[in-house]
Each structure stands twice: as C-alpha cells, then as structure tokens.
Amino acid sequence: MLLYGVEACPLNKTAVNLLDFVINSYLMKLFKTDNTDIVRNCQIEYAFKLPSVILARRSEHFFQL
C-alpha cells in the first residue's frame, strides 16, 4: 500500500531513503531487535526487497511503456 502508484511520481533520494527507513523501522519492531544486521539477514532469508529496489524496477518498467 505504501508504494501504490509511486513509480509515476519522481522522488528524490531523500524521499526514497525515508521509505527504506520506515520499512527498516517496522522490521526492527517486528523482529524485536535493534541490530540492523539481524534485519538484513531476515530480509535476505525472506527475499524481502526494500522500497528503493522495488521503486527502481517499477520506474524502469513504467518509463519503458
């Protein structure tokens, strides 16, 4: 829901980093940890992509059409 339709809007690097921060904060609360290495490991194990990665792919696809 957080990323719906965002590929059509140009976002600066600060806005994209803020989206990544929101997701990382949520995952830290979900896994009850303050260790970012644990969160990164969980992202890798569950094949979870950060918004910056998803937005790059979606924007590339959107502008190709």
N, C-alpha and C positions, 0 to 999 in steps of 0.2 A: 504494500500500500504506500510505503514511503517513496518508492521510485516510480509510481504510476505517471506516465506522460512526461517525465523529466528529460528524456532524451531529446525532446523537441525544444527545450529551453537551454540556452547557453549558460553554463555555470562556470564560475571562476574556480581556481584551485582551492581557495579558502572554503567555498561552499561544499565542494566535494570532500575536502578533509573533515568538515563538520559532520557530514553524513557518515563517514567512516568512524568518527569519534562516537556518534550516537550508537552505532551498531556495536562497537567495541565495548562501550559502557554497559550496554544491555547484556552482552555476553558475559562480562565480568560479574554482573549481578546474577545471571542465570546459573553460572558455574560456581558462584560464591568464592571468588578469588580476586586478588589484586595483582596477580602475576600475569603480565602480558604474554609471557612465553607459553603458559598453560592455555590461554585463549587462542593463541596462534596455532598451537598443536591441535586443539579442538576444531578449529577452522579447517585445518588440513585433513584431519581424520573424517570429518563430516562433509568434506568438499564444499564448504561454505565460502562463497565469494563476497568480498567487500563491495560496497556500492561503487567505489571508484573503478573497480574492474568491470562490474556489470554495466555501468554507465558508458565506459569506453566502448564496449562491444555494441551496446544498443545504439549509441550515437553513430558509430561507424555504419551500422546496418541502416539506420534511419536516413542518413545522408546519401547512401548509395541508391535509395529508391527514388 
